[in-house]
């Protein structure tokens, strides 16, 4: 299971890096090699560099690839989508538990 998760995260990261590259190419006309180098250096800077790559990738996917905002958001900020889904599941389970406990009383 760990190998599958690693492969999925690798593919997601490559798509995010491609969106970052497309964003830099769209805005500043940088070639692919230079954009990838900037992206890799930014990712090595820790969370702030990762956030910068995600934000540029988000706008790159929207402007260069003509994606909708929600598609670009799922690509560049998947943890936010997963958090919302998990909160909805938890809320639904909590509501179901509340309803079942009321019927038993």
Secondary structure, DSSP 8 states (H G I E B T S, - for coil): -HHHHHHHHHHHHHHHHHHHHHHHHHHH---HHHHHHHHHHHHTT-HHHHHHHHHHHHHHHHHTS---HHHHHHHH-HHHHHHHHHHHHHHHHHHHHHHHHHHH-
